[in-house]
Each structure stands twice: as C-alpha cells, then as structure tokens.
C-alpha cells in the first residue's frame, strides 16, 4: 500500500472480535491500514474503545457517543457528563457515533432527537468534530444539524448510503463523507458508484464499519462473513474504480483528510 490508510469507523469492541481482536489489528496493519478509529456506540462501548486505544497508542483512536439505536438509554443528567470526561482524553478524537435512524427505530424519534442535539452541544463545548449516522431521517437530521453547523468544528456523515440530494445537502454544509463497502453491493450500492464521483477529494474518507458491511464482491469471501479493517484497501480500490482517480493519490488524500479531520498524529 503506497500510503497507510486510515479506517475512520471500525467497531472493534464488538463481541465478534473477542476471540482474535489483537490478530485483527495486526492483519489490518499488514494490509496497509496504519490507523483505525474505534467507534463508540454507547457509554459502555465508548469506555471499552478508550481502553483499547490505550493498548495500541498511535495505532488506534476512538470516538465517544450514543448511537441513535441507544438513544432511549441516553440520560440527560448523567450521559453528557460521562461522555464529556471521555472526550477530554487525547485518544478520543470525535463525538459520536450520533445522529438519527428512522429505519430501525430502536429508539423513539423524540429520544433520538434529544440525544443527537445533546451530543451536538457536546461537540460545541469540547471542540471535537462529530461522527454522525443518518438513515431514513434526512429532513430532521439536516434541520437539527444546520442549527449547530456554524458552532461545531467539523462533521462527517459516516457510512453514506443516501441519494444525490442528501449528498448535496451535506456538501453544502461543508461536511466530510465516509464511504464503506456498501459501494461494493450490487443490490443496493450501485447508485453510490456515481455519487462518489461528486464528493470532492478533500471531503472523502474511507471506512469499513467492521464487523458490518463486508464488501459483497470480496474474493475469497470469509466463511464467517465478518468484516475487518484489513479489507479497507478493497474499498479504496472500489472508490478508485468508480471515480477514475489513481489509487495512490486517493490513498494519500483520504489519509490526509482523516489526519486533518481527527487531528491525528500519523507518520
């Protein structure tokens, strides 16, 4: 790999990695993934992510937040205080994963909106960028985010799977866009192969969202169907093929974008 890649979203605290987490990280490094951002999805996983980062200084960083699926657990009196303490640590580089998900609706919309707004306020207070999730909630997501955009330092819409109008709204707000192996899904990701061409090179970042979203065109396909950060170069190749951009230049640019966005100290 000509330039060590950064996986901006890997759920390495997921229990599917319990049996071989260290080997997963080693395989990623051997594949050319030099740094991984471990996603915090609730208070527990955010704490676990920070602990994991401390075992791998310089290789892992993390986020701290509450995913919309867990918004019903977001205690307005206590959770912001806990997340703020996590965000004060140098290993924690972003607020999130936070946002809205009206596709699964594991938490009521009102709870999702309250949790998202509280975490946007944390981003304002801490100066950390926001790592965001949106699915089937674009109108509410954009309406709330626009109220805070001028006060947050930066934001990335992680695992973008939306449509042209969604993308243009995000780019109009000067947000970054995270692309996953969804691009490699011939059933539901074909539209992304055109849309990714519209993402400016300096606004694009790459991620696996491991253990989820294993690229469907991966060969050979792992028997357990588990995604890993070591497959990020496959996503890079897919983006390069869709955009017509040279792979080496894309690798370098996305690394620089992640470094700037998360204020990473990379070699």
Secondary structure, DSSP 8 states (H G I E B T S, - for coil): --S-EEEEEE-TTSGGGTTTHHHHHHHHHHTTEEEEEE---SHHHHHHHHHHHHHSTTTEEEEE---GGGGGG--TTTHHHHHHHHHTSTTEEEEEEEEEETTT-SS-HHHHHHHHHHHHHHHHHH--EEEEEEES-HHHHHHHHHHHTTTSS-EEE-S----HHHHHHHHHTT-EEEE-GGGG-TTT-TTHHHHGGGS-GGGEEE---BTS---TT-SS--TT----GGGHHHHHHHHHHHHT--HHHHHHHHHHHHHHHHT----
